[in-house]
Amino acid sequence: MGQGKRTGMRHYAKTSWWSGRARALCGITWDAGEWEDSSWFSTDPICPTCKRLRKEGKRR
């Protein structure tokens, strides 16, 4: 799970090993250095769109 520096919430995202770019289930993308891994104990809310898409089994 990643957290974008500009959104203030956690997103379910995949990261490219090649470029470091991250793309969330909801469609938001970040370039390398614009996002950070969130800890398991983060109190930031989870993006409702990412949460719904993950529950439905969607993947990007």
C-alpha positions in Angstrom: 0.0 0.0 0.0 1.4 3.4 -0.9 0.7 6.9 0.1 0.9 9.8 -2.3 2.4 12.9 -0.9 -0.3 15.1 -2.5 -3.4 13.1 -1.5 -3.2 12.6 2.2 -4.7 9.1 2.1 -3.5 5.6 1.4 -3.9 3.9 -1.9 -3.6 0.3 -3.1 -0.8 0.7 -5.7 1.7 -1.3 -7.8 5.2 0.0 -8.3 7.3 -0.4 -11.4 10.6 -1.9 -10.6 12.1 -0.4 -13.7 11.0 3.3 -13.4 9.9 3.5 -9.7 6.5 4.9 -10.9 3.4 3.8 -8.9 -0.1 3.4 -10.1 -3.1 3.1 -7.8 -6.2 1.1 -8.4 -8.2 4.3 -8.6 -6.0 5.5 -11.5 -3.8 8.0 -9.8 -0.1 7.8 -10.8 3.1 9.0 -9.1 6.6 9.3 -10.5 9.5 8.0 -8.5 10.0 10.1 -5.4 6.5 11.4 -5.3 5.1 8.6 -3.1 6.1 6.6 -0.1 5.3 3.2 1.4 2.8 3.7 4.3 3.3 1.8 7.5 0.9 -0.9 8.8 0.0 1.5 11.6 -0.8 4.5 9.5 -3.9 6.4 10.6 -4.5 8.0 7.2 -7.8 6.9 5.6 -7.8 4.4 2.7 -9.0 5.8 -0.7 -12.6 4.7 -1.0 -12.3 4.0 -4.7 -9.2 1.8 -4.2 -10.9 0.0 -1.4 -14.0 -0.7 -3.5 -12.0 -1.9 -6.5 -9.8 -4.2 -4.4 -12.9 -5.7 -2.8 -14.4 -6.3 -6.2 -11.1 -8.1 -7.2 -10.1 -5.5 -9.8 -6.4 -5.1 -10.9 -4.5 -2.6 -12.9 
